[in-house]
Amino acid sequence: MRKLVYYVGVSIDGYIAGPGDEIDFYPVSDDMAAWMNERYPEVIPTHIRAHVGLADAPSKRFDTVVMGLGTYRPALDVDITSPYAHLRQYVVSSTLEKIDDPSVELVSGDPVGLVRELKAESSDKDIYLAGGGKLAGALLPEIDELIIKWYPVVAGAGIPAFQGGFDPTLFTPVQRESFSNGAQVTWFQRAA
């Protein structure tokens, strides 16, 4: 069965973005960027891929992306309606009325039901949960793996990695990589 994988950058204090959706405060080093591009080229938005030498890079891990409106909105703000054109795209939102792009499906209902349907599909690739924290909180029961890019910076405020009710959920760390900027990537599997 396919996995739902939350691949996300997080500050020391647990924020995935600042209060105004800022992410430019994360200290990304050349070695970390090269590693991410090599390992997960499909998580780079389509309009950026050519600029980092990934225009024709095949998907290695994911063939589908699920994102909330907060993750989708920055693309819309610069007139990009299909930010991950190289993947199947789902935007979960109860406030967005429509999406003017047939390659992006708007999901206004239950995201858990959507993810269960996607997981049941036959594919050798997993599902990329791109964010945000509110959607991650709603989908916590379905998240099989976390890939946390932990940056050595305190944000102080912003969008938490998970928003929702108190729901302690155990994950087991299975691998860790460190980079010259002090950042680490840790893979966690849902505990049995």
C-alpha positions in Angstrom: 0.0 0.0 0.0 1.2 3.5 -0.7 2.3 5.8 2.1 1.4 9.3 3.0 4.7 11.1 3.7 4.8 14.5 5.3 8.1 16.0 4.0 8.5 19.4 5.6 11.0 21.9 6.9 10.7 22.8 10.6 12.4 25.3 12.9 13.8 24.4 16.3 10.5 25.6 17.9 8.3 23.6 15.5 7.2 26.1 12.9 7.0 25.3 9.1 6.7 29.0 8.2 6.5 32.4 9.7 3.3 34.2 10.5 3.2 35.7 7.0 4.1 32.3 5.4 7.8 33.2 5.3 10.3 30.4 4.7 13.3 32.4 3.7 14.7 32.4 7.2 15.8 28.7 6.9 19.5 28.5 6.4 19.9 26.2 3.4 23.4 25.3 2.4 24.6 24.2 -1.0 25.3 20.6 0.2 21.8 20.4 1.6 20.1 21.8 -1.5 22.0 19.5 -3.8 21.1 16.5 -1.5 17.4 17.4 -1.5 17.4 18.0 -5.3 19.0 14.6 -5.9 17.0 12.6 -3.4 13.5 14.2 -3.9 13.5 16.2 -7.2 9.7 16.0 -7.5 9.1 18.2 -4.4 10.6 21.2 -6.2 7.7 23.2 -7.8 7.6 22.9 -11.6 8.3 26.5 -12.3 11.6 26.3 -10.3 12.8 23.0 -11.6 14.5 24.3 -14.8 16.4 26.9 -12.7 18.0 24.2 -10.5 18.7 21.8 -13.3 15.8 19.5 -12.7 13.5 20.3 -15.6 13.4 16.7 -16.9 14.2 14.9 -13.6 12.0 11.9 -13.0 10.0 11.5 -9.9 11.9 9.2 -7.5 9.5 8.9 -4.5 6.2 10.6 -5.1 3.6 10.7 -7.9 0.9 12.6 -6.1 0.9 15.8 -3.9 -1.8 16.8 -1.4 -1.6 20.4 0.0 -3.7 22.8 1.8 -4.7 26.3 0.6 -1.9 27.9 2.6 0.6 25.9 0.6 -1.2 26.4 -2.7 -1.9 30.2 -2.2 1.7 31.4 -2.9 1.6 29.9 -6.4 -1.8 31.5 -7.1 -0.4 34.8 -5.9 2.1 34.7 -8.8 -0.5 33.4 -11.3 0.7 29.8 -11.1 -2.3 27.5 -11.0 -0.4 24.2 -11.3 2.7 24.4 -9.0 3.4 20.7 -9.2 2.5 20.0 -12.9 4.8 16.9 -12.9 2.6 15.3 -10.1 -1.1 14.6 -9.6 -2.2 17.6 -7.5 -4.9 17.9 -4.8 -5.7 21.1 -2.9 -7.8 20.6 0.3 -9.8 23.7 1.1 -13.2 24.5 2.5 -13.0 28.1 1.4 -11.7 28.0 -2.1 -14.6 27.9 -4.5 -12.9 26.6 -7.7 -9.5 26.1 -9.3 -9.1 27.3 -12.9 -6.8 24.4 -13.9 -8.0 20.9 -14.8 -4.7 19.4 -13.6 -5.4 20.4 -10.0 -8.3 18.9 -8.1 -10.0 20.8 -5.4 -11.1 18.8 -2.4 -13.6 20.6 -0.2 -14.7 17.5 1.8 -12.9 15.0 4.0 -9.1 14.9 3.4 -8.9 11.6 5.3 -11.2 9.9 2.8 -9.2 11.3 -0.1 -6.0 10.0 1.3 -7.4 6.6 2.0 -8.6 6.4 -1.6 -5.1 7.5 -2.9 -3.4 5.0 -0.6 -5.5 2.2 -2.0 -4.4 2.9 -5.6 -1.8 0.7 -7.2 1.4 2.6 -7.6 5.1 2.1 -6.8 5.2 5.8 -5.7 4.0 7.4 -2.4 1.9 10.5 -1.7 3.6 13.7 -0.8 1.9 15.8 1.9 3.2 19.3 1.2 1.5 21.0 4.0 0.4 22.9 5.8 0.1 22.4 9.5 -3.7 22.5 9.7 -3.9 19.8 7.0 -1.2 17.8 8.6 -3.1 17.8 11.8 -6.2 16.6 10.1 -4.3 13.9 8.3 -2.2 12.7 11.3 -4.1 9.4 11.6 -3.1 8.7 7.9 0.6 9.8 8.0 2.8 6.8 7.6 6.2 8.6 7.5 7.7 12.0 8.4 10.7 13.4 6.7 11.6 16.4 8.8 14.2 18.9 7.6 15.1 20.4 10.9 16.8 23.8 10.7 18.9 25.3 13.6 16.8 28.5 13.8 14.1 29.6 16.2 11.2 31.3 14.4 9.4 32.5 17.6 5.9 32.4 15.9 4.3 31.2 12.8 2.6 28.1 11.4 3.1 25.0 13.5 4.0 21.7 11.8 0.8 20.3 13.2 -2.4 22.1 14.2 -5.3 20.5 15.8 -6.3 18.7 19.0 -4.1 17.0 21.5 -3.3 13.6 19.9 0.0 12.0 20.9 1.2 9.8 18.0 4.4 7.8 18.2 6.9 7.7 15.4 10.2 6.0 15.4 13.4 7.6 13.9 15.0 5.4 11.3 17.6 7.5 9.6 19.3 10.9 10.0 21.5 13.0 7.7 23.4 16.2 8.8 24.6 19.1 6.7 27.2 21.9 6.8 24.5 24.5 7.8 23.8 22.6 11.0 20.5 21.3 9.6 19.4 17.7 9.8 17.0 15.5 8.0 15.4 12.8 10.0 13.1 10.0 8.7 10.4 8.8 11.1 8.1 5.8 10.6 4.8 5.5 12.4 5.3 3.3 15.4 3.5 0.0 15.3 
